[in-house]
Every structure is written in C-alpha cells, then in structure tokens.
Amino acid sequence: MAKWYDIKAAADGDGQQPPTIYLYDEIGYWGVTAKDFADDLKALGPVTALTVRINSGGGEFFAGLAIGNLLRTHPAKVTVKIDGLAGSIASVIAMAGDTVEMPSNAMMMVHNVSWWASGTAEDLRETAEVMDQMRKSLVAAYRAKTGLADAKLDELLTDSGTWMTAAEAKELGFCDVVTDAVDATAFTKVEPSRFAKVPAAIAAKLAPVPSATPPSDTAPTIPSDPSTLKPSAADPAKPAEARQIADLCAKAGFPELTAGLLTGTATEADVTRRIEDARKVQDACARFRRPDMARNLIAAVATGLTVDAACAIANEAAADRDESVVTDTSRPNSQPQANGWGSAVAKLKK
C-alpha cells in the first residue's frame, strides 16, 4: 500500500546520519493512519536523534495532530527541515522540532480549523463544539513552540490563512534557523487548490497535481509491519466494497463511520477495528456526560483520530461545560436521538 511518509533508518552513532522521516504528501491519506506511522517510528528502536523533512500542504487534522504529539514526546532530539512548504496541519507537525530549519525560499502556512458538515441544527452545534476543541489544540501547539500570546495567534489563525516566508516564520518563533534557498521545484508536489487563498508569488510556484489517486510506486513507501488485525474469512488485505463498508457500519449502529472509511482503501478488518473503536468512544462520551458529541468524534476516528484523543476531547468539553453550568441556565439540556443521527456526514479539511 502506498504511504504518505517514508522513514529511512540509519545508524545513530558517531559520524552517522540519524534516521530521517519524510512527510511529502497529504497527511493521513490512502488508508494509512497515524497508528501506522507510530508503529513504524517505534520500529526504529532507541535513537538519540531524528530528522523530519516536510514538504506538505497538510491533510487530516487528527492524524497530523497525533504525529506531532508522537514526535514531540519522542526521547530523541528532533530536527525539522521544511524543504518546500509546511502548510496547515503539516505546520503543527513542524512545531514538534527541537530545532526547525527553513531554506530562505521555503514557506509556512497556518490557518483556522476548517470542517464541513451537514445534518440537523443540533448536529451543526455539536460540530462547532468539536471545532472549538480542535482550535485549542492548534493554539497550544503553536504557543508551545513560539511563545506567542493567544491574542497574536488568533490574528494569524484566520479562515484564509497566514503565509510566512522563512524570515517571517523565524521572527515569530515558528522557525529557528534560516538556511540557503532550495530548488523551487520542491514546491511542485503541493496542490494549490486545497487552500482558500494563496498569494500570487506562492501560487506561481505550485503546480496542480492529481489528488484523486494514490501516490505511484515511486512515492515514499516502506515495508509494512505484519497486521495485528484479525483476518476475515475473505482476503483481509483486499479493500472492502463501498456497500460492504456501509452495511457493516450501519449494522453495528455507527453509520457515521462510513464516510471516513470510504476516503481510503479500508479492508473488512479495518472496518471491524474502527467499529470497536467507535464503541469505546461512545462509552467514553456517555461516561463524560457528553453523548451529544459521540457522532462527530466517531466520524473523526474513522479518519485517523485515536480513541485516546477522542476521549480527551469529550472530557475537556465536559469540563468546559461544567465550569459554565452555574451561570448559563437559559439552554435546556440537549438529548441525543434514539436511533442514530440520520445521514449527516462530516469530514475534516484541515
């Protein structure tokens, strides 16, 4: 299966280059999850240094957030090199670097959380709550690296995005070192149409690339580890049919999983695993007295959010609500629908 990253192991001794991680595609796509990344990172074994090279316009919010946290908490010294562009959630991953280097002609782009949804008014209110929690995660990641005040970060995290040169990124604390310029062709792997607004000078560097098909065999790939999933009676490695995915999700009572699983090449085993994850998230939302958030968090799990992260979001939302409940008695408690959430579909666009 094609991957959107590559991890090249190397001896970590005197005179040797540290292992290098390449993030050169849409993060979290082609049915490859943050868990796959975590497994491959763990397979490197104990290392004292890591190099992360980034040329990406972003991808799935929760997959990128998980990768950033994995790198940030890794015991190795992490050096991030932005070879062309670190945009959207890729810029959050860059913040995990102990040192962040940018060639003088590289770019960084940050923007507000973007998520589209359809459904009932209650569905959309729930979506807005989840987005508020997502924005808090962004602000925390940028604040930890830059030391900027939340008010300044609010100015940068606009809907259309803030584009920064290497010099501007360094001035604001997003980058530590500016190096010599690189070949401008490094930018051509990034799809410009995915952004709301691209400065003319940047748009000229970006060439449209196909986004509807997985990367070719020449794209970054590494041998996959043996799967820990239980094999199905059919070939567990064969992608499931769309109708089969929809039927399995509906039968389990989680139709909201369907949209996320259809974006990649999910196998029947993948669907079974996601259903098990959905049950854990549903239980956690009930435990934290936020059953109203279950649907959107479960949908996010289908696109790469970990169960632990979903539970943390529900827990934080419950805490925020509990803090305000004594002063806000104007809104009645919302109740989840008895038989699921209809046909509403939400998809991350970070």
Order of alpha helices (4+ residues) and beta strands (2+ residues): beta-beta-alpha-beta-alpha-beta-alpha-beta-beta-beta-alpha-alpha-beta-alpha-beta-alpha-alpha-alpha-alpha-alpha-alpha-beta
